Amino acid sequence: MELGLLYSGGKDSTLAALVLEEFYDVTLVTVSFGVSNDWKHARETAATAGFEFERLELERSVAREAVERIREDGFPRNGIQHVHQHALEALAEDRFDAVADGTRRDDRVPTVSRAQAQSLEDRHDVDYIAPLSGFGRTAVDRLVEDHLEVTVGPSESIDRADYEAELRAIIAAEDGHGAIEELFPDHEQTYVTNVR
């Protein structure tokens, strides 16, 4: 069975791919708005991990709506959630039998509720799978330590291909880099450099 996994090149989505490859033909899919070439980082990691890779470009209007939500809210949660929902919808409309992401049990964003998952499955006749949904951060970190080599650092300095990177780029271009510091809390990101 063919499975499309939303992929950023980070530890969670890479670990999810490794979990799923036993059961599915996994293609790693990075969503982009065409704002930057950050998606190439995910392509490199996918190749290193030995997975097929595709880029899925969403309409720029989705990014615009997300940026407006971030500005209105003063924080990124709802904007990122908005993009994730659109990304899952677009992926489910593709050729896959199943779609997945790397969301964990304790993620604040993005999340997929049971009702959202069932709706996605019913409307698109696909299976939605979140293989890390039973794992907390500590469990994921232990698995990552044993199976992946990662670079860890502040969001602004780590190569990655997640939704946040392009949303940050749009806001920085329109409002300046100071707006990034105001709207996005400091947090660390990961970028997978190798699979052990």
C-alpha positions as CSV (number, residue, x, y, z in Angstrom):
1,M,0.0,0.0,0.0
2,E,1.2,3.5,-0.9
3,L,1.5,6.0,2.0
4,G,2.3,9.7,1.8
5,L,4.0,11.1,4.9
6,L,4.1,14.9,5.5
7,Y,7.8,15.4,6.0
8,S,10.0,18.2,7.3
9,G,13.4,16.5,7.5
10,G,13.2,16.7,11.3
11,K,13.4,13.9,13.9
12,D,9.6,13.3,14.3
13,S,8.7,12.9,10.7
14,T,11.8,10.8,10.0
15,L,11.1,8.5,12.9
16,A,7.5,8.2,11.7
17,A,8.8,7.1,8.3
18,L,11.1,4.5,9.9
19,V,8.1,3.1,11.9
20,L,5.8,2.9,8.8
21,E,8.3,1.5,6.3
22,E,7.7,-2.0,7.6
23,F,4.0,-1.8,6.5
24,Y,3.8,0.6,3.6
25,D,5.6,1.9,0.6
26,V,6.4,5.3,2.1
27,T,6.9,8.5,0.1
28,L,8.0,11.5,2.1
29,V,6.1,14.6,1.0
30,T,7.2,18.1,1.8
31,V,4.7,20.9,1.5
32,S,5.9,24.2,0.1
33,F,4.4,27.5,-1.0
34,G,7.2,28.3,-3.4
35,V,8.5,31.0,-1.1
36,S,11.9,29.5,-0.5
37,N,13.9,26.5,-1.5
38,D,13.9,25.1,2.1
39,W,12.0,22.0,0.8
40,K,15.4,20.9,-0.6
41,H,16.6,20.2,2.9
42,A,13.9,17.6,3.3
43,R,14.7,16.1,0.0
44,E,18.3,15.6,1.1
45,T,17.3,14.0,4.3
46,A,14.8,11.7,2.5
47,A,17.6,10.6,0.2
48,T,19.9,9.9,3.1
49,A,17.2,7.9,4.8
50,G,16.5,6.0,1.6
51,F,12.9,7.1,1.0
52,E,11.1,8.4,-2.1
53,F,10.5,12.1,-2.0
54,E,7.9,14.5,-3.5
55,R,7.3,18.2,-3.1
56,L,3.6,19.3,-2.8
57,E,3.0,23.0,-3.5
58,L,0.0,24.5,-1.8
59,E,-1.8,27.6,-2.9
60,R,-0.2,30.8,-1.7
61,S,-3.6,31.8,-0.3
62,V,-3.2,29.1,2.4
63,A,0.1,30.8,3.5
64,R,-1.5,34.2,3.4
65,E,-4.4,33.1,5.6
66,A,-1.9,31.5,8.0
67,V,0.2,34.6,8.2
68,E,-2.8,36.7,8.9
69,R,-3.9,34.4,11.7
70,I,-0.4,34.5,13.2
71,R,-0.4,38.3,13.1
72,E,-3.9,38.5,14.6
73,D,-3.2,36.0,17.4
74,G,0.3,37.3,18.1
75,F,1.6,33.7,18.1
76,P,2.0,30.9,15.4
77,R,-0.2,28.0,16.7
78,N,-3.4,28.6,14.7
79,G,-1.5,29.6,11.6
80,I,0.6,26.5,11.6
81,Q,-2.5,24.3,12.4
82,H,-4.3,25.9,9.4
83,V,-1.5,24.9,7.1
84,H,-1.3,21.4,8.5
85,Q,-5.0,20.8,7.8
86,H,-4.7,22.0,4.3
87,A,-1.6,19.9,3.8
88,L,-3.3,16.7,4.9
89,E,-6.3,17.5,2.7
90,A,-4.1,18.0,-0.4
91,L,-2.1,14.9,0.4
92,A,-5.3,12.9,0.8
93,E,-6.5,14.0,-2.6
94,D,-3.4,12.5,-4.2
95,R,-2.7,8.9,-5.2
96,F,-2.0,7.5,-1.7
97,D,-3.9,4.7,0.1
98,A,-2.9,6.2,3.4
99,V,-1.6,9.6,4.7
100,A,0.5,10.2,7.8
101,D,2.3,12.8,9.8
102,G,4.9,12.8,12.6
103,T,2.6,14.3,15.3
104,R,3.3,13.1,18.8
105,R,1.0,12.7,21.8
106,D,2.3,15.9,23.5
107,D,2.5,18.1,20.5
108,R,0.8,21.5,20.9
109,V,0.7,22.1,17.2
110,P,0.0,20.7,14.8
111,T,-2.6,18.3,16.1
112,V,-5.3,16.2,14.4
113,S,-8.4,15.3,16.5
114,R,-10.2,12.0,16.2
115,A,-13.1,13.7,14.5
116,Q,-10.7,15.5,11.9
117,A,-9.0,12.2,11.2
118,Q,-12.3,10.3,10.6
119,S,-13.6,13.1,8.4
120,L,-10.4,13.1,6.3
121,E,-10.6,9.3,5.9
122,D,-14.3,9.3,5.0
123,R,-14.1,12.2,2.5
124,H,-11.0,10.9,0.7
125,D,-11.2,7.1,1.2
126,V,-7.8,7.0,2.7
127,D,-6.4,5.9,6.1
128,Y,-4.9,8.6,8.3
129,I,-2.1,7.3,10.5
130,A,-0.2,9.1,13.2
131,P,2.4,6.5,14.2
132,L,3.9,8.6,17.0
133,S,0.6,9.6,18.6
134,G,1.2,7.3,21.5
135,F,4.7,8.5,22.1
136,G,5.7,11.4,24.3
137,R,8.7,13.6,23.8
138,T,11.0,11.6,26.0
139,A,10.2,8.3,24.3
140,V,10.8,9.9,20.9
141,D,14.1,11.4,22.0
142,R,15.3,8.0,23.2
143,L,14.4,6.4,19.9
144,V,16.0,9.2,18.0
145,E,19.2,8.9,20.1
146,D,19.5,5.2,19.1
147,H,18.5,5.5,15.4
148,L,19.1,9.0,14.0
149,E,21.9,11.6,13.8
150,V,20.4,15.1,14.2
151,T,21.5,18.7,14.3
152,V,19.6,20.6,17.0
153,G,19.4,24.4,17.4
154,P,17.2,27.5,17.4
155,S,14.5,27.6,14.7
156,E,16.2,30.4,12.8
157,S,19.5,28.6,12.4
158,I,18.5,25.0,11.6
159,D,18.0,23.9,8.0
160,R,14.5,22.5,7.8
161,A,11.5,22.3,5.5
162,D,8.5,22.7,7.9
163,Y,5.6,25.1,7.5
164,E,7.0,27.5,9.9
165,A,10.1,28.2,7.9
166,E,8.2,29.6,4.9
167,L,5.7,31.5,7.1
168,R,8.6,33.1,8.9
169,A,10.1,34.1,5.5
170,I,6.9,35.8,4.4
171,I,6.5,37.7,7.7
172,A,10.2,38.7,7.7
173,A,9.9,40.0,4.1
174,E,6.8,42.0,4.8
175,D,7.3,43.1,8.5
176,G,11.1,42.7,9.1
177,H,13.0,40.3,11.2
178,G,11.8,42.0,14.4
179,A,8.3,40.7,13.8
180,I,9.7,37.1,13.9
181,E,11.0,37.6,17.4
182,E,7.6,39.1,18.5
183,L,5.4,36.4,16.9
184,F,7.4,33.2,17.3
185,P,8.5,31.9,20.7
186,D,12.1,30.6,21.0
187,H,12.3,26.9,20.5
188,E,14.6,24.3,19.2
189,Q,14.3,22.4,15.9
190,T,16.0,19.3,14.6
191,Y,17.3,18.4,11.2
192,V,18.2,14.7,10.5
193,T,21.7,14.3,9.0
194,N,21.8,10.5,9.0
195,V,20.0,7.2,9.9
196,R,22.0,4.7,11.9
